[in-house]
Amino acid sequence: MNPSVYNLGMEINLVGLASTAATFLGVWIGHVSVRKIEREVERIWIPSVLALTLGIGLEITSLWADSLVISTICGILGITLLWDSLELAYRQPRRVTKGHAPANPHNPRHARILAEHPEATVIDLLARDPRGVPFSDEEIRAIRGQTK
């Protein structure tokens, strides 16, 4: 009888587990880091360029890694960092300007945003209990402390 019949394909493949862990951790840490870094750092281009450089480095490492698991992890974390650099440079500052993310009045960059954009706010609209239905315009103004 053929011995491969008894093997039943029980070889352990770590690529799925590694890619799942890298994706979860990369997105989670990236999301939290982007919000924190954008709120605290005055010169946002510095961490943005750092994330871009690390992302490109991880993508190059992914191309040359001998291990499929290492290549997968580097590729996922690399593209996550590339996306985070875009978030830091453009998208998150726009959210602050529009009042979708809280501004930090102690950060000079955010102080300028607060002075120039009436929609900007220091209130974190995510730091509240969800209620399952949209807020009306009047409720949003009350949350923000506006009287209009």
C-alpha positions as CSV (number, residue, x, y, z in Angstrom):
1,M,0.0,0.0,0.0
2,N,1.1,3.5,-0.7
3,P,2.5,5.2,2.4
4,S,1.2,8.6,1.4
5,V,-2.3,7.4,2.0
6,Y,-1.5,7.3,5.7
7,N,0.1,10.8,5.7
8,L,-3.3,12.5,5.2
9,G,-1.6,15.8,4.4
10,M,-0.8,16.6,8.0
11,E,2.1,19.0,7.2
12,I,1.9,22.1,9.3
13,N,1.6,25.3,7.2
14,L,2.1,28.5,9.2
15,V,1.4,31.0,6.4
16,G,-2.3,31.4,7.2
17,L,-1.7,31.9,10.9
18,A,1.2,34.3,10.3
19,S,-0.7,36.3,7.8
20,T,-3.7,36.5,10.2
21,A,-1.6,37.6,13.1
22,A,0.4,40.1,11.0
23,T,-2.8,41.6,9.5
24,F,-4.6,41.9,12.9
25,L,-1.6,43.4,14.7
26,G,-0.6,45.7,11.9
27,V,-4.1,47.2,11.5
28,W,-4.7,47.5,15.2
29,I,-1.3,49.0,16.1
30,G,-1.5,51.2,12.9
31,H,-4.9,52.6,13.8
32,V,-4.0,53.4,17.3
33,S,-0.6,54.8,16.4
34,V,-1.9,57.0,13.6
35,R,-4.4,58.6,16.0
36,K,-1.9,59.1,18.8
37,I,1.0,60.3,16.6
38,E,-1.2,62.7,14.7
39,R,-2.5,64.2,17.9
40,E,0.9,64.6,19.6
41,V,3.5,65.3,16.9
42,E,3.9,68.9,15.6
43,R,5.9,68.0,12.5
44,I,3.8,65.2,11.1
45,W,6.0,64.7,8.1
46,I,8.8,63.1,10.2
47,P,6.7,60.0,11.4
48,S,5.1,59.9,8.0
49,V,8.4,59.6,6.2
50,L,9.6,57.1,8.8
51,A,6.5,54.9,8.2
52,L,7.0,55.3,4.4
53,T,10.7,54.3,4.7
54,L,10.0,51.3,6.9
55,G,7.1,50.2,4.7
56,I,9.3,50.2,1.6
57,G,12.0,48.4,3.5
58,L,9.6,45.7,4.6
59,E,8.3,45.3,1.1
60,I,11.8,44.9,-0.3
61,T,12.6,42.4,2.5
62,S,9.4,40.5,1.5
63,L,10.6,40.1,-2.0
64,W,14.0,38.7,-1.0
65,A,13.0,36.6,2.1
66,D,13.7,32.9,1.8
67,S,10.9,31.9,4.1
68,L,7.3,32.2,2.9
69,V,6.2,33.0,6.4
70,I,8.7,35.8,6.8
71,S,7.9,37.1,3.3
72,T,4.2,37.1,4.1
73,I,4.6,38.9,7.5
74,C,7.0,41.5,5.9
75,G,4.6,42.1,3.0
76,I,1.6,42.6,5.2
77,L,3.3,44.8,7.7
78,G,5.0,46.8,4.9
79,I,1.8,47.6,3.1
80,T,0.2,48.5,6.4
81,L,3.0,51.0,7.1
82,L,2.7,52.4,3.7
83,W,-1.0,53.0,4.3
84,D,-0.3,54.5,7.7
85,S,2.1,57.0,6.1
86,L,-0.7,58.1,3.9
87,E,-3.1,58.3,6.9
88,L,-0.5,60.4,8.8
89,A,0.3,62.8,6.0
90,Y,-3.2,63.4,4.5
91,R,-6.2,61.6,5.9
92,Q,-6.0,62.0,9.7
93,P,-5.1,65.8,9.5
94,R,-8.2,66.2,7.3
95,R,-10.3,64.4,9.9
96,V,-9.1,66.8,12.6
97,T,-9.8,69.8,10.3
98,K,-13.4,68.6,9.7
99,G,-14.0,67.8,13.3
100,H,-14.2,64.0,12.8
101,A,-11.2,63.5,15.1
102,P,-10.3,65.5,18.2
103,A,-7.7,68.3,18.0
104,N,-5.1,68.7,20.7
105,P,-5.0,72.4,21.7
106,H,-1.5,71.9,23.2
107,N,-0.1,70.9,19.8
108,P,0.8,74.1,17.9
109,R,-0.3,72.5,14.6
110,H,-3.7,71.7,16.1
111,A,-4.0,75.1,17.7
112,R,-3.7,76.6,14.2
113,I,-6.3,74.2,12.9
114,L,-8.7,75.1,15.8
115,A,-8.2,78.8,15.0
116,E,-8.7,78.5,11.3
117,H,-11.4,75.8,11.0
118,P,-14.7,76.3,12.9
119,E,-15.6,72.6,12.4
120,A,-12.5,71.4,14.3
121,T,-13.2,70.4,17.9
122,V,-11.3,69.1,21.0
123,I,-14.2,66.7,21.7
124,D,-13.6,63.0,20.9
125,L,-16.9,62.0,19.4
126,L,-15.9,58.3,19.7
127,A,-15.6,58.6,23.4
128,R,-19.3,58.1,24.1
129,D,-21.7,55.2,24.5
130,P,-23.2,54.1,21.2
131,R,-26.9,54.2,21.0
132,G,-27.7,52.5,17.6
133,V,-29.3,55.5,15.9
134,P,-27.8,58.6,14.2
135,F,-27.5,61.8,16.2
136,S,-29.5,64.8,15.0
137,D,-27.8,68.0,14.1
138,E,-29.1,69.6,17.3
139,E,-27.7,66.7,19.4
140,I,-24.3,67.0,17.7
141,R,-24.2,70.7,18.4
142,A,-25.1,70.0,22.0
143,I,-22.3,67.4,22.3
144,R,-19.9,70.0,20.9
145,G,-21.2,72.7,23.1
146,Q,-22.3,74.9,20.3
147,T,-25.4,77.0,20.7
148,K,-26.3,77.5,17.0
